[in-house]
């Protein structure tokens, strides 16, 4: 029916807007340097990835941040989270995203500190 196809089109449009938004955040994060600081006794040349979970408010403010998958090193995790906080705020949510906030996960690669 017409109502079902309109609803499907709106859902598809919202999903596309969400995907575009995540790519926009990833592009902004790509300009940041995620240095790994393992701390005392840590591996001097750590490298790898964590999975960061973001919640962004309608105005682009970072209102939630955690690691869905950590590095196994508290120092590295803290460094990655602090870098993300420093990159925020992000762009406002697109108007087609109708919720008050948007939560998503992004893989973050970290490298040895120089």
N, C-alpha and C positions, 0 to 999 in steps of 0.2 A: 504494500500500500504506500501511498504518498508519504504519510507520516513516518513510516518505518525507514523509507529511503532518505528523508530529510534528517532523521535522527542519526542514521549511519553516516551521512555526509558530515554532520557536525562533529561526531566522534572522530572521524578520520581527520578532519581539519584540526581538532584539538590535539590529536596524537602527533600530527605533523608539526604543529606549533611547539609542542613539548620537545620533540626531537631536534628541531631547529634551535630551541633555547639551550638545550644541553650542549649542542655543538658550539654555540656562542660562548658558553661558559668554558668549555674545553679550550677554545681559541684564546680566551683571556688567560687561562691557567698556563697555556703553552709559553707565555712570555715570562712566567715566573721560573726561578731556579729552585728546584727541590733538592737542596743539599742534605745529605744524610749526616747526622751527628750522633754516632753511636754512644758517645760518652766514654767514661773510663772503662777500660777492659773490653771495649767493644771491638768488633772487626774494624780495622783502620780503613778498609776500602769497601764499605757496604754498597750494594746497588740492588735494586729490585723494584717491586711495586706494592702499593697498598690499594685498597678499594675504599674510597671516601664516599660517605653518604651525606648529601647536602639537603637542607631545607631552606628554600629561599622565599621570602615574603613577596607580596604583590609588587612592592616598591623596589625590589632587588636586594634588600638587606638579607644578610645571612643570619637566619634565626635558629638553625640547627646544624651541627657538624659532628660526625662521629666516623669511626672506621668500621666498615662492614667486614673488612679483612685487614688485620694489622700486619706489621713487618716482623713481629716477634721481638723487637727492640723498643723499649719505652722512649729512648732518646730520639730514635728515628721517627717514631709515631708523633711525638711532641713537635719535632721540627717540621714535619709535613703539615700537621694541623695549624701550626703558627703561620706557616707560609700561606696557606689557603685563607686564613683569617686576614692576613695582610693584603691579599689580592681583592677581597670583598670591599665594597659592595659590587654586585653584578647589575646588569641591565634589568629594568622592570620586566615583570612577566608580560608576555603578549596578551592582548585583550581576549583572544580566543581561548586562553587558559582561564577557566571561570572560577577555579578555587582560589581561596585566600592565600595559599602557599603551594609550593611545588617541591616534592621530595624526589631525589634521583641519586644514582650512584655513578661515580666516575673513577676509572683506574688512574692512579698517579704513579709515575715512575720517579724514583729518586736515585741520585748519583753520589759518589763520594764528595765530601766537602773539600774545597780547595783552599 
